Amino acid sequence: IYGVLVTIPSVICAGLILPKFLGNLERPTPSFLKADQPVDMNNLPSFGVSILVPLIPAIIMISTTIANIWLVKDTPAWEVVNFIGSSPIAMFIAMVVAFVLFGTA
């Protein structure tokens, strides 16, 4: 509840009051943030792939939790499932999948 008490005034200040004081600020985009080549809009990943990749760690960790219901503790299968389902490994798997699906360039 305390978070809501802080959030509401913060949103009001950041969204309504602060823009009136700052006005219309036009800031140039730094050169290192600009693309060297224009983006080909026909070569973008699909919406499903874009949603699936961030969900991979959650899917892996949820699957591990469900698998732990049936697996006997301290067996090789339990160890492998818990290793793959640990958060750093799940994030690493998602990163590798993202590199493969989205490309490294």
N, C-alpha and C positions, 0 to 999 in steps of 0.2 A: 504494500500500500504506500510505503514511503517513496518508492520509485515513481509512482503515479503523481505524487505530490510535487516531485522535482521535475518530472517530464512535462507536465502541462504548462507551467510558466516558461520552461525552456523552449518549448515549441512555439509558444506565443511570441516570445522575444526574438527567436531566430527567424521565424517565418513572417511576422507582421511588423514588428518594431524595427529590427535591425536593417532591413532593406530600405526603409524610409530615410535612415541616417546615411547609409552608404550610397544611395542613389544608383544610377545605372553605370556600373564600373565596366569599362571595356579594357580587358587585359589581353595583350597579345599572347598567343600560344608559343611557348619556348620551342626552339628549332629541334631539340632532341625529342620532343613529344610528337612532332609531325611525321607522318608516314613518308617514306622515301618514294613509294609508288602508290598510286591510287588503289583502293581496295576493290577487288572484283566481287560485286554483290551476288553474282551467280555461283561463286565458289565458296560460299559460307556453309558451315555445318548445319545440319537440320536442327529443328527445335527439339526433337526428341533426344538427340545426342547431347545437345547443350544442357538439357535438364538431367539426363542420366548420369553424366560424368560427375557433377557435384554430389549426387546421391549415392555414388558407389561406396564411399566409406560407411555411410549410415546403413546401407543394405548389407554390407559385409558384417558390421558389428551386430546388427539385429539378427542376422542369420547365425552368428556365433552364439549369441545369447539363447536362441531357440534350440540350437544344436546341443548346447550344454545341458538341456533338460534330459536328453536321451543318452548322452555319452557318459560313460563311467569315468570318474575323475582319475587322473594320473595314468591313463592309458596313452599309447602313442597317438591315437586318433584325437583324443582330447587335447594333447599338447599341440598337435599341428593346427587344429581348429582354433585354439586360443592364441597361437602365435599369429596366424593369418588375421584373426579378428581383433588383435590389439590395435589401438588407434594409430600408432606410427606406421605399422605395416599396411593397414587399410588405406591410409593417406598416400603411402608410397605406391600402392597398387593403382589408386585413382590417378596419381600423377603420371605413371607409365601409360595407363590407358588414355589419358588426355594427350600425352605426347604422340601416341600412335594415331588417335582419331583426329586431332586438331593439327598435327604437324608441329615441328620444332622451330620453324622459321617465323 
